[in-house]
Amino acid sequence: MTKTATFFQNRIKNGAILAPMAGFTDAPFRKICREFGSSYAVTEMVSAKMLVSGQQSGIKVGAPYPGEPDLVIQIFAADPQLAAEAARILAKKYNPVAFDLNMGCPVKKIVNKGCGSALMRDLGLASSIVRALVNSVDIPVSAKMRLGFDAVNVIEAAKAVVDAGVSAIAVHGRTATQKYYGEANWDEIAKVAEAVNVPVIGSGDINSPASFKEQRKKGLGVMIARGSLGRPWIFGEVQGDAAPTLGEVVRLAYRHIRLNADWYGEQRGVKMLRGQLGRYFSSFREGPSLKPHLVRVSSINDFVNLMKSQFSTNLLSD
Ligand SMILES: Cc1cc2nc3c(=O)[nH]c(=O)nc-3n(C[C@H](O)[C@H](O)[C@H](O)COP(=O)(O)O)c2cc1C
């Protein structure tokens, strides 16, 4: 087995992987998910063109902590040379363990540029981009795709990118035109694993230990995206950990706020987290009454005062 294949082989065996989510899978969130057992994490997609043209100096929201371990950077591109150049810039700047090519984004703005899921309709170009990436860096390259653009062609696509040199494939079990409608089709994902000789990681609708277990039985790696928002402990739960108590969740949300404040500055960092804070408490009786207050917190103190006013005991300290 090549050195590059080993990284993914080893990492898909235990637990789940934090899937890329633009605007969410930033350094603080990746850190928390990693602590709960996410076996690696993928940044949101980075535009090769913006990076190489100098319009963007690095990863925007998802920039890593200095020395952040197990970082996989996702690139979107429609041009092999730009992709290769972007990978060289990013490798030097951030020292990731792997690159991932986005072949799944269904957003019009991205597809119209020939990027993301548009590559599912141009497998020749997708292969050229993969080849250019593989030749430009000495770390593994993976590709994250959908079942197809409008029709299912994922097996053909997977074989094409494996021939071009990817070390792993992640598949979101929907076509691009399905966006997020319907259910992710894990049977189709399992067929991909039978057709190629690299690790295959499934993505779509994993939001509980039970759904993780169900799909894991198929021998696939498992990615979690939306199911981890406001519930980063899902990475521990899928490995047998108990769900946290209300006090633990209060302290975790508090920690997330402080990490965001340190990373982005308090005003921006707290504001960015407002949407997720409500989710932290959604499985608790107190969730619905807390939510309208949580979406209005503007500072760490607001959060502290809110917790003190809502709970009779001080849940912020152990
Ligand atoms: C807000 C959001 C942003 C996303 N951004 C990306 C992205 O940058 N790159 C990518 O490959 N997939 C992206 N995805 C897709 C997810 O990685 C994942 O494949 C999809 O959400 C299905 O998994 P889930 O049901 O666990 O959410 C995004 C999904 C969401 C909800």
The ligand as a MOL file (V3000), in Angstrom:
LIG
                    3D

  0  0  0     0  0            999 V3000
M  V30 BEGIN CTAB
M  V30 COUNTS 31 33 0 0 0
M  V30 BEGIN ATOM
M  V30 1 C -23.7550 24.8860 5.3390 0
M  V30 2 C -23.1020 23.8090 4.5350 0
M  V30 3 C -21.9170 24.0830 3.8610 0
M  V30 4 C -21.2920 23.0800 3.1060 0
M  V30 5 N -20.0960 23.3610 2.5030 0
M  V30 6 C -19.4340 22.3730 1.8190 0
M  V30 7 C -18.1460 22.6130 1.2630 0
M  V30 8 O -17.5560 23.7030 1.3650 0
M  V30 9 N -17.5760 21.5660 0.5820 0
M  V30 10 C -18.1880 20.3380 0.4400 0
M  V30 11 O -17.6290 19.4240 -0.1680 0
M  V30 12 N -19.3980 20.1000 0.9820 0
M  V30 13 C -20.0150 21.0760 1.6690 0
M  V30 14 N -21.2300 20.8010 2.2520 0
M  V30 15 C -21.8090 19.4380 2.1310 0
M  V30 16 C -21.4730 18.5840 3.3640 0
M  V30 17 O -20.0960 18.3480 3.5020 0
M  V30 18 C -22.2250 17.2380 3.3450 0
M  V30 19 O -21.7610 16.4430 2.2780 0
M  V30 20 C -23.7430 17.3880 3.2210 0
M  V30 21 O -24.2080 18.4210 4.0840 0
M  V30 22 C -24.4770 16.0970 3.5750 0
M  V30 23 O -24.1360 15.6630 4.8580 0
M  V30 24 P -25.0400 15.9130 6.1840 0
M  V30 25 O -26.3910 15.3220 5.9240 0
M  V30 26 O -24.2550 15.2210 7.2640 0
M  V30 27 O -25.1480 17.3940 6.3830 0
M  V30 28 C -21.8700 21.7930 2.9900 0
M  V30 29 C -23.0740 21.5400 3.6700 0
M  V30 30 C -23.6760 22.5090 4.4310 0
M  V30 31 C -24.9530 22.1860 5.1500 0
M  V30 END ATOM
M  V30 BEGIN BOND
M  V30 1 1 1 2
M  V30 2 1 2 3
M  V30 3 2 2 30
M  V30 4 2 3 4
M  V30 5 1 4 5
M  V30 6 1 4 28
M  V30 7 2 5 6
M  V30 8 1 6 7
M  V30 9 1 6 13
M  V30 10 2 7 8
M  V30 11 1 7 9
M  V30 12 1 9 10
M  V30 13 2 10 11
M  V30 14 1 10 12
M  V30 15 2 12 13
M  V30 16 1 13 14
M  V30 17 1 14 15
M  V30 18 1 14 28
M  V30 19 1 15 16
M  V30 20 1 16 17
M  V30 21 1 16 18
M  V30 22 1 18 19
M  V30 23 1 18 20
M  V30 24 1 20 21
M  V30 25 1 20 22
M  V30 26 1 22 23
M  V30 27 1 23 24
M  V30 28 2 24 25
M  V30 29 1 24 26
M  V30 30 1 24 27
M  V30 31 2 28 29
M  V30 32 1 29 30
M  V30 33 1 30 31
M  V30 END BOND
M  V30 END CTAB
M  END
